[in-house]
């Protein structure tokens, strides 16, 4: 097959048969013809509007087209090609493309800009554009332009500008030595730059604003004012833009797989005099695998309402902060490294939102992560280390959520809260002057955290600060493990301390602490120190081998110590004069100078109340080991001593017999019958539900069906969290304390408030149901409350009915039983009630209204207390004449009026 050779026109001034000007040759050329130009300088303005190729016959640099005025080359249409020409102009534009699809190859354009406008589609390959005092390349309207292996340099204004709806695609192109911006996108322009180098731009290497979109891939931006400057709504996709359009032309729509239309992929930004990347207004961008380093100011700045996603970004050696976020900007960073910054690693303020996942922040000049204003930050699986100040500092109204974050090698505090709020879960703080310091009006949470190798205090709770501390471990501190400053209100559940050089827990003046399941091993000073006027509950605590008295209670302090156990050391308990602790079921073992009853297991018979010094009086047989049968008999006696509750007593005895049979079958290798040990206690307040629950745990422990048989009391406040994600950990922590014993949930119906289907209480129930199934042999759960409300509670979740198949009903006390309760308390406190007083008591309780305020046994105790007060007032006026009978006898006149109860 023969191919027709393209027609050829020659341009050679002075030669026979050739054209004198390029313009003449072009006008004479047929469509598709080639115009071959001999070396020389052609002072003309070339206009192309058809399919023609103009080429320098001897190659680049041999043909110069110099325009006296206007563009050296104007393209009005057609598919023209220009090769190896030098195009010079002293005007605004050296090359003007108004329409068509021209291609320029190996051309040098100088003295004026390249302008592509209209709907033209232009391609420049291996071209050089230089020497203009304004913008070098200007793309406008709906034009499409491709630059491949080009050099844009020495422009007084910007290097490449695209506005309106222009599209630019640059590959292997260098932009350098410009007085403005290397690349400027505005309007709805789109730009894609691959393996480009943009340098020596006075204002910014790249500036995208308006509603423009930008993709930079494997490009280097350096030695400029700002590396990348994003403004306006650059990168924000509008509705319907999630799927990018594609043109047939070479300059395709820049697109990313993300929700933003600005993408920097594997780019390097360095040696800037200002920020490496600045996003402001409503700009949005994704940085993937980028390296930002050696910036004069901050490496990455997000301001205004901008949005950034950083994946695998390294921002190092910044002259200022590594990552700065302000206004209401939002930043998400994954697997990022922020290191060797001249200020903070991360600084967030205003209403900024920040999420860091699997990031490393290290070697900072100031605090590694600083949160101020109302900034909100979430850190997960991050590593923060090597800072001369704080690892993380949360100030003003900022909020921090941290999960599995490691903070180490900080010269000051690992994590410090100064007015902000925080939820720390599974965090590890080590090698710091202070582990965690909290001073705020909020109620921060620390759960499952480890604090170790601390020079001073492990955890410091500031004055008048509230906090929740759950399942934390504190190892090797140079001072106190947990320091509660004056007036603080703290809940500490299931925490462990070892190797503390000071006291394990210091509760300062006026503090109110609720401490459960605390373990303190080998503290150099006290295990627990309760300062003057401090109060609170210390329950199920274990202290071993303390260097000073394990528990020290200062004057005017009034803590409740319940089921605490001390082993080893010289002293288990020291109570200063004027202190009023309440000590229940506490014991010690192996203590040289013991105050508490001795033995490894605390039992109700060893209860000591209101100890103010010295060794409390103990039961004669308290140090003797009891057999299971002896313990069962003792518990049965205590059960029988309870006033009333005949039906409940029968149920408990019956359950005990049934459980014994279960135990015998198990020992015989037989499977146990399908039996649920969990119970519902339905009854009004004051009917003895808590006491019976404690005895039930004792029965099961004596039978060997529960490891400890202890009672853990809880209510809605102990189980329901204060924010999303807090409820399940709180419930799990309470449940763990009850393992081996009984979890008693009073007013359980409060977990399902009327008309609130989305209440956090539903999460408690779902969590409990799963835990009860996972630990069916390790715990007994008893739910208690008003009979009607408990029926509603059981119907709120399908799993509750099958797990709570047995209900024990606690009836209200009759008048006769209430009188017996009053007489019981009178006997215990050495008061006497004559027959007339007993009859008056019967009449009193018969007439007493049984409304919402009626408390059954509690009401009886209240009546006894009021009688003793009125008795004291009655005989106080003439104590000298009072005989011993007067001091102990309660009379009918001592009964309070009905309205006083």
C-alpha angles and dihedrals in degrees: 000000000000120000118210111237115235115255114256132211122192127213113202118140111225094015122121113249095012133106120255095214135034090231091058091050092050092051090051095045120107119228108289093017125145120231110205114199124203119220116283148091114286114194101202143096112252118218121190126187105153146048102293138132120220113192137172103239095211096041138252119347096023099090123054122187108196119186118210089208135351125017122341088218128027122181117198098172147312131080101291127172125201118190133189097345127141109223116197131183137167092203133078097280128037093180122027119185112187100164144344130057106281125174124207117196130184091351129149115214118190142165095028143037134272109241124190116184144154113032094320121143112208134181124197118187126185091347131148122217116187150132102056122132090214135039113332099208121022119186118185147157111023096321125141121215134181124195116190123184091342131150121220111186150149099027123155092216131025125334101223123004125186122181141158105029097323121144126214130187118184126182126181090352126149123212114186145151100027127153095220129019126340091219125009123188121182141155108023095324122145127210134185119188121183125184090347129150119216115182145151094031110154098211105025138331090228128011120183119179141149110039094321128140129216139187120189116183127184090339131146121223116182151139092036138116097257122004099216122000117192122186144154110026094320110158096015111127114215122217111296094022099096090099109056121226120240126213128204088234123091093250100076128188109276108242141175132195089237133079091261128074097215114082130173108191121189093334129155121220118183149140095038123157090217133021122337091223126006120188118182142156106023099325120143131196147163122221113195121185093341126157116215114181147149095024121167092227132009116342096223126012126186114186139159110018096324125142127213134183115196119192119181092341122163114206107178141153094022118170089225133008120347095221122009120186123182143154108030094316120145126215130184117189128184126185090350126156121213110181145155095013121171091229129003124352090222126009119183127174142150111038093325121154119211133180120184119183124182091346131150123218115181148143096032126165092221134018110330096226119017120184119186141156109025095321118150120208134181117196122186129177091349129151120217120180150142106041130143091218132029126336092217125002121189115191141174110355098336120135128214128194111186128179125181092347120159118211118181144152097031118155092214128021122341095218120004128186117197106175098326131100131245144180111202118187126178093348123157119213119183145160096019134131089241123011104214127350121192125191111156146118090234126080108246124194130224113185129172093350127152121215115185145159094022122167095213134000118000098209122007121192110194130225116299091358125141122212144163117221118184133178094341127155125213119191131181109352124173091224138007118351096217120009117194109194125213116303096004120147112210139168115206119184129181099345128157130206128188134172095014112167092203130031118319095230125007115194106195131212113311095359121150111208130176105198123178131175095001115167118196117182125190100342112182090225130014124342091217124008116190111194127210118300091007119137139176143105125294107187133176092355122162123203123180135185097351117184091219128028106314093228120025120185118191127211117294092013116133111188124159111231110195127180092342119160128203124192130183127355131087102281132023100189137011119183117188123220111276095027117125109198122166111221120194128179094341122152142171136205133198093008114146097217105024128188099171123073111276123244141089097249125056115222132183091247089066095058114142120191134196097358112185101174143321127045114318121233112261136193114272094241098040095111094048121099113244125216118228090253092052091048092049090050091049092050091048089053091051090049092050090050091063113105115247118333092120093159093047091049091053090049093050093048090047092050090049091054090047092050091049089055089050089053092049091050091050091050088051090054094251122135115254118247118256098274133154116212093192114106143197115220107201116190147102122276119287097027096120100262095140093047093051091047090055091050092047090056089050092052093051091047092051089051090052093245095115124041097221109000092211122151124239113191121206140165136184092287091057094050110033118078127223097232141018112298095019100089101067095049091048092050092046091051093052091045092051091055089055096052109124091022145044127304107206114194110191120202088011091171088072086076089072107044117195113272097001107109093164096052118133088241089079088061089053091054094047090049092048093049091054094044092049089054094046093048101030093143097040105059145026119216120204119188118196140187147102112335097240094044092049091057089054090047093054092050093053094079129032092221096056098067094057094046096045101045097146126064124192112202118215108202122208114266117260119230092260091054092048089053090052090053091052091049090048091056091044091055092048091053095040099251125138129219116201124212092263090052091049091051090048089051090053091053091045094055093042089057097039111110113244097214132135092293093056109112105184107212092012089055090052091052090048091052091051091050092050090048092054091049093050090045090054092050091048097056098030094089093063109024093149091063095044116108127208090267091055090054093055107030121096114204132199089256088065091067111107122235113269093247090059092066 
